[in-house]
Amino acid sequence: MRVIILAAACLGLWSNTVDAQVAAEQVGTETMSAPGGNWFISKTRNGGYIYDADSGDMHGLISLSPYTSSVEIDKQRKQFYAPETYYSRGVHGERTDVVAIYDFDNLSPVAEVDIPEKIAVLGFRRHVGMLSGGRHLLVFNMTPAQSVTVVDVEERTFVGEISTPGCAMIMPVANNDFLMICGDGTLQLIQLDDEGQETNRERSKKFFEVLEDPVFDRPVPTPDGWLLISHSGKAFDVGAEGSKISVSKAWSLLDEEDEEQKWRPGGGEFASLHAPTGLLYVLMHKAEKDYTHHDPGTEIWVMSASDRRRLERIELEVPANSLFVTQTGEPKLIVGDEEGGLHVYDAVKLTLDMTIEDPGPGPVFFTGFE
């Protein structure tokens, strides 16, 4: 008994000594500073990692669902919008789909909008899009029936669902409208009114062969619309004016020698355009067989989108799956390689500025704060 009492007394004395030396932890919430033009989000299966490409510093992490397809940034309202899917048993059970709204300050969810349990849970950047009016967010669904969910982010309400059989991806254009790529080699234009209700839809003429040379489901935004690239390296400038869809004649990323050597685009988000200069960055690889459109790039080709010619080539030490260029006057080219590396280049000088150490899981795609 004396031993126990003595031990208890010593423990109490030691505890009092530790309490006197260790300061109490301050509980609070940190806030994120105002994002700069060269900030970006590296979207992974674990969340959205927010980096500054000028310094390489990480400024935060958005805790997304494992099934979130993409994130849309609203700088005016200082909010992020993320379509999220949850299951009551983790990977099975009752399903709940929402558009979660996170604020810029502490990256915490501030609201959510219940939507139909139909989100296409694939990591495609253009499965989510904010329309030009800044009020309506679109989410692509696949169950396998294809449709689009419309959410009013001002009122934070579900507006409705638009059936889009055979057509996928969301490419916003002017006047609250958006384009979609269709499985018959055409484009579809859907026009909405101010309340987010469909008023009209149009279809383009067939401009690519789905079985022979399909276009990628990775459209690249341009100042006048979108750039679509095919598996063989053909490019199409597409857009819409009013109810009229425009599709340019095909132009090629490759010259005759490139074609002989079987260079092909490929990877995840493999192309990005710097709108102010018209510089287009594309991941390319040599195709030793057919159907290599998912293969990572061994080189980055720098193209002039206006002159439609290649300017430079960057050889990569490690093949890359995705890239993204920021839109500032001093742009940065962000490259994610297949080993999980995250690299920042000067997008004009084409020199490697830095490699971000321990960036977390490999990126699915990037999103900028422009």
Secondary structure as the mmCIF struct_conf table of DSSP 4:
data_model
#
loop_
_struct_conf.conf_type_id
_struct_conf.id
_struct_conf.beg_label_comp_id
_struct_conf.beg_label_asym_id
_struct_conf.beg_label_seq_id
_struct_conf.end_label_comp_id
_struct_conf.end_label_asym_id
_struct_conf.end_label_seq_id
HELX_RH_AL_P HELX_RH_AL_P1 ARG A 2 GLN A 21
BEND BEND1 VAL A 22 VAL A 22
HELX_LH_PP_P HELX_LH_PP_P1 ALA A 23 VAL A 27
HELX_LH_PP_P HELX_LH_PP_P2 MET A 32 PRO A 35
TURN_TY1_P TURN_TY1_P1 GLY A 37 ASN A 38
STRN STRN1 TRP A 39 THR A 44
TURN_TY1_P TURN_TY1_P2 ARG A 45 ASN A 46
STRN STRN2 GLY A 47 ASP A 52
TURN_TY1_P TURN_TY1_P3 ALA A 53 SER A 55
STRN STRN3 MET A 58 ILE A 62
TURN_TY1_P TURN_TY1_P4 PRO A 66 TYR A 67
STRN STRN4 GLU A 72 ASP A 74
TURN_TY1_P TURN_TY1_P5 LYS A 75 LYS A 78
STRN STRN5 GLN A 79 TYR A 87
TURN_TY1_P TURN_TY1_P6 SER A 88 ARG A 89
BEND BEND2 GLY A 90 GLU A 94
STRN STRN6 ARG A 95 ASP A 103
TURN_TY1_P TURN_TY1_P7 PHE A 104 ASN A 106
STRN STRN7 PRO A 109 ILE A 115
BEND BEND3 GLU A 117 GLU A 117
STRN STRN8 ILE A 119 ILE A 119
BEND BEND4 LEU A 122 LEU A 122
HELX_RH_3T_P HELX_RH_3T_P1 ARG A 125 HIS A 127
STRN STRN9 VAL A 128 MET A 130
TURN_TY1_P TURN_TY1_P8 SER A 132 GLY A 133
BEND BEND5 GLY A 134 ARG A 135
STRN STRN10 HIS A 136 MET A 142
BEND BEND6 THR A 143 ALA A 145
STRN STRN11 GLN A 146 ASP A 152
TURN_TY1_P TURN_TY1_P9 VAL A 153 ARG A 156
STRN STRN12 THR A 157 SER A 163
TURN_TY1_P TURN_TY1_P10 PRO A 165 GLY A 166
STRN STRN13 CYS A 167 VAL A 173
TURN_TY1_P TURN_TY1_P11 ALA A 174 ASN A 176
STRN STRN14 ASP A 177 CYS A 182
TURN_TY1_P TURN_TY1_P12 GLY A 183 ASP A 184
BEND BEND7 GLY A 185 GLY A 185
STRN STRN15 LEU A 187 LEU A 192
TURN_TY1_P TURN_TY1_P13 ASP A 194 GLU A 195
BEND BEND8 GLY A 196 GLY A 196
STRN STRN16 GLU A 198 ARG A 203
HELX_LH_PP_P HELX_LH_PP_P3 SER A 204 LYS A 206
BEND BEND9 PHE A 208 PHE A 208
TURN_TY1_P TURN_TY1_P14 VAL A 210 GLU A 212
BEND BEND10 ASP A 213 ASP A 213
HELX_LH_PP_P HELX_LH_PP_P4 PRO A 214 PRO A 214
STRN STRN17 VAL A 215 VAL A 215
HELX_LH_PP_P HELX_LH_PP_P5 PHE A 216 PHE A 216
BEND BEND11 ASP A 217 ASP A 217
STRN STRN18 VAL A 220 THR A 222
TURN_TY1_P TURN_TY1_P15 PRO A 223 ASP A 224
STRN STRN19 GLY A 225 ILE A 229
STRN STRN20 SER A 230 SER A 230
TURN_TY1_P TURN_TY1_P16 HIS A 231 SER A 232
BEND BEND12 GLY A 233 GLY A 233
STRN STRN21 LYS A 234 GLU A 241
TURN_TY1_P TURN_TY1_P17 GLY A 242 SER A 243
STRN STRN22 LYS A 244 VAL A 247
HELX_LH_PP_P HELX_LH_PP_P6 SER A 248 ALA A 250
STRN STRN23 TRP A 251 SER A 252
BEND BEND13 LEU A 253 LEU A 253
HELX_RH_AL_P HELX_RH_AL_P2 GLU A 256 GLU A 260
TURN_TY1_P TURN_TY1_P18 GLN A 261 LYS A 262
STRN STRN24 TRP A 263 PRO A 265
BEND BEND14 GLY A 267 GLU A 269
STRN STRN25 ALA A 271 HIS A 274
TURN_TY1_P TURN_TY1_P19 ALA A 275 GLY A 278
STRN STRN26 LEU A 279 LYS A 286
BEND BEND15 GLU A 288 ASP A 290
TURN_TY1_P TURN_TY1_P20 HIS A 293 HIS A 294
BEND BEND16 ASP A 295 ASP A 295
HELX_LH_PP_P HELX_LH_PP_P7 PRO A 296 PRO A 296
STRN STRN27 GLY A 297 SER A 304
TURN_TY1_P TURN_TY1_P21 ALA A 305 ARG A 308
STRN STRN28 ARG A 309 VAL A 325
BEND BEND17 THR A 328 GLU A 330
STRN STRN29 LYS A 332 ASP A 337
TURN_TY1_P TURN_TY1_P22 GLU A 338 GLU A 339
BEND BEND18 GLY A 340 GLY A 340
STRN STRN30 LEU A 342 ASP A 346
TURN_TY1_P TURN_TY1_P23 ALA A 347 LYS A 349
STRN STRN31 LEU A 352 ILE A 356
BEND BEND19 GLU A 357 ASP A 358
BEND BEND20 PRO A 361 PRO A 361
HELX_LH_PP_P HELX_LH_PP_P8 GLY A 362 PRO A 363
BEND BEND21 VAL A 364 VAL A 364
STRN STRN32 PHE A 365 GLY A 368
#
